[in-house]
Amino acid sequence: MKTDSGRLAIIGGGPAGLMAAEAACAAGVAVDLYDAMGSVGRKFLLAGKGGLNLTHAEPSERFVERYGERRTDIARWLETFDADALREWARGLGVETFAGSSGRVFPIDLKAAPLLRRWLHRLRESGVTFHMHHRWLGWQANNALHFATPGGERAVPASAVVLACGGASWPKLGSDGAWLVPLQKSGIDIAPLRPANCGFEHAWSEHLSSRFGGAPIKPVVASWIDRKDMAHARQGEFVLTEYGIEGSLVYAIGAELREQIAERGEATLKLDLVPGYSVSTLAERLAAARGKHSIGDWLRRRAGLDSAKCALVFELTDKKALADPLALAAQLKALPLRLQSPRPMAEAISTAGGVRLEALDDALMLRARPGVFCAGEMLDWEAPTGGYLLTACLASGRMAGAGAARWMANAQ
């Protein structure tokens, strides 16, 4: 049963907006959800093509560390909706989950569509009204929401608003960053949007880019020095692309790479292509008589490198080092790879930057516009892939929706 306290407008039909609608409905608020596209959850469905990584099963202390500089803020979001709560929420929709060997959590059927269908059915049953093809343009002079629709421009009054407009990656799916203009006009403090969870560029030779684009490099340990001169190393895998590299290992350290490039013009990784060997052991194995074997065949036989790793070594190592077993062993353990730039934001999985958290109160309401709440990827935070993005988007949506409901009740 809805209260008579007016209606809440939610702008954006991604996970954060849908969760805000659920939280507000649970508090007895009438909800209208608006989206510029013809259907909701498009980016959610796209993520499901890879199996729909919902969250991660690692301990909460380590989980929170994935949010970097914003971990303290996001830890507060997760207090009422963490990874375990997300799995329980999915179970409530009839979707069981499992944790893979990496700790990533997926639906049993590895599909996004069944979960989304059940979620939307429950929201409609709860009374949420969906308005598609409504592109938000900002506010009119009387504070009514201003939308562009196929039938012309429309003014919509609302008692409160949750903005869950997404970032600026995958604009074809609706996340185009168009919300920047009305918020900047309102004087909201916004950090510049930047690509996150994206690939990075290196100018490969035509031989490597044409023959090995798409080849995985695994296992590999990437080492780097951060902007505070601290040394780091991380094992994982990445993929060679025509333009450079991408993949889970790159995404995990992408924020540091991006900021180093912004400050210094490039970022350097040192790649250990043979984590199971020491330099001395490798040097001894490579120093054996090679006979008629080519250097590539020798690297495969004596160091266990596949053809893609061999191509990477030939690309980044000079002839003198290739002829010296000790120098070559050192290269295999610390192959320098210089990255020139991140890929364009429209290609990124997500974006960094957005509405600064300092512009919001503890309920995610804009201090400069009472009654307007923000949630999801349009806020100034980022996380690597692995379920961290989706978990925090859902948690922020829940917080914003509940906060809007409380604000509406207190405003009566």
Summary of the structure (lengths in Angstrom):
residues: 412
radius of gyration: 24.5
end to end distance: 17.3
largest distance: 87.4
contacts: 1420
relative contact order: 0.19
helix: 40%
strand: 24%
